[in-house]
Amino acid sequence: MEAFLAAAAQPQGLITLVIFGLSIVLFVTGWLAPEVTGLLAAALLVAFKVLKPDEAVQGFGSPALITLMGLFALSAGLFRSGGLDRLRALIASDAVRTPQRMITLMVGVVAPISGFIPNTPIVATLLPVVEGWCHRRGVSPSKVLLPLSFATVLGGTISLLGTSTNLLASDVSRQLGFGPLELFSFTAIGVPVWLLGSLYMLWASDRLLPDRGLDNGDLLGSLAREGYLTDVLIPDGSELVGQSLHRSRLQRRFDIDALELHRGEQTFSAPLADVTLQAGDRLLLRCNRENLLRLQQEHTVTLAAIGDEDKDLRELSGGVNAPMRVVEVLLPNGSTITGTSVRDLRFRQRYNATLLAVRRGNQVLRELLGRVVLQAGDVLLLQAPLDAIRGLQASNDLVLLDELEKDMPTTSRKGVAVLVAALVIILPLFKLLT
């Protein structure tokens, strides 16, 4: 305590404490973005000559920071390529029916994975999947979301790559002259922590976690805000033929909401879980943007073309060689195409773009895409070549909101992503690379 007071009595020590306290206030209140707060603190320390400029930026060259950046890229590659789709399918499977089983899956499968992948992208990716499971099973999210967070934290203690704090400890050890920590230096302590923590969560979750119920109004509102309407076609030879939607691979791998099934002149309305699928069926689906983009790479279904346009069919199946972009556009007030159905508009011929999905405020659209009558305020998800997107920017009928994806999800490179992840573990383990 005396040393602390002595340091605080010095001008530089006092300035450091004031900046530290201000940073905590900004982090807690959220008045500024966290990255802005961090850079502001470093700039103030340099401005008051507590740190030299080279000392202030020294941390950006830290091996811990560089390693963490590489791990985030690795995790993005795994999720984007579908390398962890089996985990998503396992969460949505019939075997996981109760919160206790879901927590068992989290501590038994998710936790070990988080020992080698940063926990932040894991939680961010699995959060909507778990929330969708809660909605389907009628389980309060308050019973499983906190265990998801804790499971990734416990799994992060298994190896050096588990959390950023492990990497930072290794870097500090190197700077103090003790050498960097190895990949499994934490394992002897981390595995008991993981196992004991998992047992405690399995015992205490049902007893201590509150059941706050399902807020159906908020959930439906979230679906309306974030969900896109699209329809898919089940092609000949698809493994979905002869299966019910509830037991299909499509339902397990994607968090979707099936609204209608069209079979020739017949229309089946929800619930569709037990309807046996046939070749040529068209399903009207509501799903979020991420699942919609991944749905394009799913070979068991194809995004249905609007009408019988051969070019649409070739593009949606990947037959067009020009690099495609996915963009979000808004129909403003006064647009000349409002009040016209997508089919009558002949969207492809007019804009050289394929309509993937439609989102409309709080309404739940229940028509196939070709029958949707466009209204002001609708948000359209389009796939188009770069030249066509530049043309959209000059149009008064559509407002380009954002280019969502530079390229479509590369699920064909799943094996490459898994191989790279395996090498990240194997090479340091056998000390072939540090």
FENUR-V284985 format. One record per residue. N is the residue number from 1. RES is the residue in three letters. PSI is psi in whole degrees, 0 to 359 (* if undefined). NEAR is the number of other C-alpha atoms within 8 Angstrom. Layout:
BEGIN
N|RES|PSI|NEAR ; N|RES|PSI|NEAR
END
This chain:
BEGIN
1|MET|320|4 ; 2|GLU|319|5 ; 3|ALA|322|6 ; 4|PHE|315|7 ; 5|LEU|323|8 ; 6|ALA|320|8 ; 7|ALA|322|9 ; 8|ALA|336|11 ; 9|ALA|341|8 ; 10|GLN|145|8 ; 11|PRO|314|7 ; 12|GLN|322|8 ; 13|GLY|318|10 ; 14|LEU|318|11 ; 15|ILE|317|11 ; 16|THR|317|10 ; 17|LEU|320|9 ; 18|VAL|315|8 ; 19|ILE|322|11 ; 20|PHE|314|9 ; 21|GLY|319|8 ; 22|LEU|320|8 ; 23|SER|318|11 ; 24|ILE|317|8 ; 25|VAL|317|8 ; 26|LEU|322|12 ; 27|PHE|317|12 ; 28|VAL|315|6 ; 29|THR|334|6 ; 30|GLY|20|8 ; 31|TRP|327|6 ; 32|LEU|155|8 ; 33|ALA|145|8 ; 34|PRO|320|9 ; 35|GLU|327|6 ; 36|VAL|319|8 ; 37|THR|316|12 ; 38|GLY|315|9 ; 39|LEU|325|8 ; 40|LEU|319|8 ; 41|ALA|315|11 ; 42|ALA|320|9 ; 43|ALA|321|9 ; 44|LEU|322|9 ; 45|LEU|323|14 ; 46|VAL|319|12 ; 47|ALA|323|7 ; 48|PHE|10|8 ; 49|LYS|28|7 ; 50|VAL|324|10 ; 51|LEU|150|9 ; 52|LYS|155|8 ; 53|PRO|319|7 ; 54|ASP|330|6 ; 55|GLU|326|8 ; 56|ALA|327|12 ; 57|VAL|4|8 ; 58|GLN|326|8 ; 59|GLY|336|8 ; 60|PHE|343|7 ; 61|GLY|11|8 ; 62|SER|136|9 ; 63|PRO|328|7 ; 64|ALA|316|11 ; 65|LEU|317|10 ; 66|ILE|318|10 ; 67|THR|318|9 ; 68|LEU|320|11 ; 69|MET|319|8 ; 70|GLY|324|8 ; 71|LEU|324|11 ; 72|PHE|321|11 ; 73|ALA|320|8 ; 74|LEU|314|12 ; 75|SER|322|12 ; 76|ALA|320|9 ; 77|GLY|320|9 ; 78|LEU|313|14 ; 79|PHE|321|11 ; 80|ARG|325|10 ; 81|SER|350|13 ; 82|GLY|15|9 ; 83|GLY|337|12 ; 84|LEU|25|8 ; 85|ASP|329|9 ; 86|ARG|327|8 ; 87|LEU|316|7 ; 88|ARG|319|13 ; 89|ALA|323|12 ; 90|LEU|321|9 ; 91|ILE|323|13 ; 92|ALA|3|12 ; 93|SER|165|8 ; 94|ASP|341|6 ; 95|ALA|337|4 ; 96|VAL|98|10 ; 97|ARG|338|8 ; 98|THR|159|8 ; 99|PRO|325|9 ; 100|GLN|320|9 ; 101|ARG|323|9 ; 102|MET|317|12 ; 103|ILE|323|13 ; 104|THR|318|9 ; 105|LEU|320|10 ; 106|MET|312|12 ; 107|VAL|335|13 ; 108|GLY|334|8 ; 109|VAL|308|8 ; 110|VAL|318|12 ; 111|ALA|311|16 ; 112|PRO|325|12 ; 113|ILE|321|9 ; 114|SER|352|15 ; 115|GLY|345|17 ; 116|PHE|355|12 ; 117|ILE|136|14 ; 118|PRO|138|17 ; 119|ASN|335|12 ; 120|THR|308|6 ; 121|PRO|330|10 ; 122|ILE|311|12 ; 123|VAL|316|11 ; 124|ALA|325|8 ; 125|THR|320|9 ; 126|LEU|344|9 ; 127|LEU|308|9 ; 128|PRO|330|9 ; 129|VAL|316|12 ; 130|VAL|320|11 ; 131|GLU|320|9 ; 132|GLY|321|9 ; 133|TRP|317|10 ; 134|CYS|318|11 ; 135|HIS|317|9 ; 136|ARG|324|7 ; 137|ARG|355|8 ; 138|GLY|33|7 ; 139|VAL|139|12 ; 140|SER|129|11 ; 141|PRO|335|11 ; 142|SER|345|11 ; 143|LYS|345|14 ; 144|VAL|341|12 ; 145|LEU|319|10 ; 146|LEU|316|8 ; 147|PRO|327|12 ; 148|LEU|315|11 ; 149|SER|314|9 ; 150|PHE|325|8 ; 151|ALA|319|13 ; 152|THR|326|16 ; 153|VAL|316|12 ; 154|LEU|318|14 ; 155|GLY|332|17 ; 156|GLY|346|17 ; 157|THR|356|18 ; 158|ILE|322|16 ; 159|SER|173|14 ; 160|LEU|330|16 ; 161|LEU|357|14 ; 162|GLY|317|16 ; 163|THR|163|14 ; 164|SER|330|10 ; 165|THR|325|6 ; 166|ASN|315|11 ; 167|LEU|321|13 ; 168|LEU|319|9 ; 169|ALA|321|8 ; 170|SER|319|12 ; 171|ASP|319|12 ; 172|VAL|319|8 ; 173|SER|321|12 ; 174|ARG|317|11 ; 175|GLN|329|8 ; 176|LEU|358|7 ; 177|GLY|6|6 ; 178|PHE|357|7 ; 179|GLY|155|9 ; 180|PRO|155|8 ; 181|LEU|152|9 ; 182|GLU|172|7 ; 183|LEU|319|11 ; 184|PHE|27|10 ; 185|SER|330|9 ; 186|PHE|349|11 ; 187|THR|320|10 ; 188|ALA|329|8 ; 189|ILE|323|9 ; 190|GLY|319|13 ; 191|VAL|312|10 ; 192|PRO|321|8 ; 193|VAL|316|10 ; 194|TRP|312|13 ; 195|LEU|313|8 ; 196|LEU|318|8 ; 197|GLY|322|9 ; 198|SER|316|11 ; 199|LEU|320|8 ; 200|TYR|318|8 ; 201|MET|320|10 ; 202|LEU|325|11 ; 203|TRP|319|8 ; 204|ALA|341|9 ; 205|SER|313|11 ; 206|ASP|334|9 ; 207|ARG|326|6 ; 208|LEU|329|6 ; 209|LEU|130|9 ; 210|PRO|153|6 ; 211|ASP|99|7 ; 212|ARG|4|7 ; 213|GLY|182|8 ; 214|LEU|127|9 ; 215|ASP|88|6 ; 216|ASN|326|6 ; 217|GLY|315|6 ; 218|ASP|322|7 ; 219|LEU|318|8 ; 220|LEU|325|8 ; 221|GLY|323|9 ; 222|SER|320|9 ; 223|LEU|319|10 ; 224|ALA|324|13 ; 225|ARG|322|10 ; 226|GLU|346|10 ; 227|GLY|145|12 ; 228|TYR|147|13 ; 229|LEU|129|13 ; 230|THR|165|13 ; 231|ASP|144|12 ; 232|VAL|155|12 ; 233|LEU|135|12 ; 234|ILE|109|15 ; 235|PRO|167|10 ; 236|ASP|139|7 ; 237|GLY|358|6 ; 238|SER|144|11 ; 239|GLU|350|6 ; 240|LEU|339|13 ; 241|VAL|128|12 ; 242|GLY|355|8 ; 243|GLN|157|9 ; 244|SER|154|12 ; 245|LEU|324|13 ; 246|HIS|323|8 ; 247|ARG|7|10 ; 248|SER|160|10 ; 249|ARG|328|8 ; 250|LEU|317|9 ; 251|GLN|326|12 ; 252|ARG|324|14 ; 253|ARG|340|11 ; 254|PHE|138|10 ; 255|ASP|88|12 ; 256|ILE|161|10 ; 257|ASP|108|7 ; 258|ALA|120|12 ; 259|LEU|317|13 ; 260|GLU|157|13 ; 261|LEU|128|13 ; 262|HIS|124|12 ; 263|ARG|98|9 ; 264|GLY|237|5 ; 265|GLU|355|5 ; 266|GLN|147|6 ; 267|THR|126|8 ; 268|PHE|128|8 ; 269|SER|164|8 ; 270|ALA|147|8 ; 271|PRO|142|7 ; 272|LEU|10|13 ; 273|ALA|325|9 ; 274|ASP|7|8 ; 275|VAL|130|7 ; 276|THR|126|9 ; 277|LEU|147|11 ; 278|GLN|158|9 ; 279|ALA|136|10 ; 280|GLY|352|9 ; 281|ASP|144|12 ; 282|ARG|126|12 ; 283|LEU|131|12 ; 284|LEU|117|16 ; 285|LEU|151|14 ; 286|ARG|126|12 ; 287|CYS|165|14 ; 288|ASN|174|12 ; 289|ARG|318|9 ; 290|GLU|313|6 ; 291|ASN|328|11 ; 292|LEU|316|10 ; 293|LEU|323|10 ; 294|ARG|331|9 ; 295|LEU|331|11 ; 296|GLN|334|11 ; 297|GLN|359|9 ; 298|GLU|121|8 ; 299|HIS|348|7 ; 300|THR|343|10 ; 301|VAL|164|11 ; 302|THR|144|14 ; 303|LEU|125|13 ; 304|ALA|136|10 ; 305|ALA|154|9 ; 306|ILE|111|10 ; 307|GLY|207|6 ; 308|ASP|38|6 ; 309|GLU|117|8 ; 310|ASP|324|6 ; 311|LYS|321|6 ; 312|ASP|314|11 ; 313|LEU|318|11 ; 314|ARG|320|10 ; 315|GLU|317|9 ; 316|LEU|334|12 ; 317|SER|3|9 ; 318|GLY|19|7 ; 319|GLY|354|7 ; 320|VAL|130|6 ; 321|ASN|336|5 ; 322|ALA|136|5 ; 323|PRO|131|7 ; 324|MET|151|10 ; 325|ARG|151|14 ; 326|VAL|127|14 ; 327|VAL|158|15 ; 328|GLU|129|13 ; 329|VAL|152|13 ; 330|LEU|140|12 ; 331|LEU|111|15 ; 332|PRO|167|10 ; 333|ASN|138|6 ; 334|GLY|359|7 ; 335|SER|137|11 ; 336|THR|349|5 ; 337|ILE|358|8 ; 338|THR|147|11 ; 339|GLY|1|7 ; 340|THR|140|9 ; 341|SER|154|11 ; 342|VAL|322|14 ; 343|ARG|314|10 ; 344|ASP|333|6 ; 345|LEU|337|9 ; 346|ARG|65|8 ; 347|PHE|319|12 ; 348|ARG|314|10 ; 349|GLN|326|7 ; 350|ARG|318|7 ; 351|TYR|359|9 ; 352|ASN|41|10 ; 353|ALA|146|12 ; 354|THR|127|10 ; 355|LEU|121|10 ; 356|LEU|321|10 ; 357|ALA|164|11 ; 358|VAL|141|12 ; 359|ARG|133|13 ; 360|ARG|98|12 ; 361|GLY|232|8 ; 362|ASN|7|7 ; 363|GLN|146|6 ; 364|VAL|102|6 ; 365|LEU|138|6 ; 366|ARG|30|7 ; 367|GLU|154|8 ; 368|LEU|155|9 ; 369|LEU|320|12 ; 370|GLY|336|10 ; 371|ARG|351|9 ; 372|VAL|126|9 ; 373|VAL|118|9 ; 374|LEU|142|11 ; 375|GLN|157|8 ; 376|ALA|134|10 ; 377|GLY|348|10 ; 378|ASP|144|12 ; 379|VAL|125|11 ; 380|LEU|139|13 ; 381|LEU|118|12 ; 382|LEU|148|13 ; 383|GLN|126|12 ; 384|ALA|158|13 ; 385|PRO|163|12 ; 386|LEU|321|9 ; 387|ASP|322|6 ; 388|ALA|325|11 ; 389|ILE|320|10 ; 390|ARG|324|8 ; 391|GLY|326|9 ; 392|LEU|328|11 ; 393|GLN|335|9 ; 394|ALA|359|6 ; 395|SER|140|8 ; 396|ASN|351|6 ; 397|ASP|340|10 ; 398|LEU|142|12 ; 399|VAL|118|12 ; 400|LEU|118|10 ; 401|LEU|312|8 ; 402|ASP|147|7 ; 403|GLU|109|9 ; 404|LEU|321|8 ; 405|GLU|129|8 ; 406|LYS|321|7 ; 407|ASP|160|9 ; 408|MET|157|9 ; 409|PRO|134|9 ; 410|THR|68|10 ; 411|THR|342|9 ; 412|SER|346|6 ; 413|ARG|26|8 ; 414|LYS|317|12 ; 415|GLY|322|8 ; 416|VAL|316|7 ; 417|ALA|317|13 ; 418|VAL|321|10 ; 419|LEU|316|8 ; 420|VAL|318|9 ; 421|ALA|320|10 ; 422|ALA|320|8 ; 423|LEU|326|8 ; 424|VAL|328|8 ; 425|ILE|317|10 ; 426|ILE|316|8 ; 427|LEU|313|11 ; 428|PRO|329|12 ; 429|LEU|318|9 ; 430|PHE|12|7 ; 431|LYS|33|7 ; 432|LEU|330|7 ; 433|LEU|154|6 ; 434|THR|*|5
END
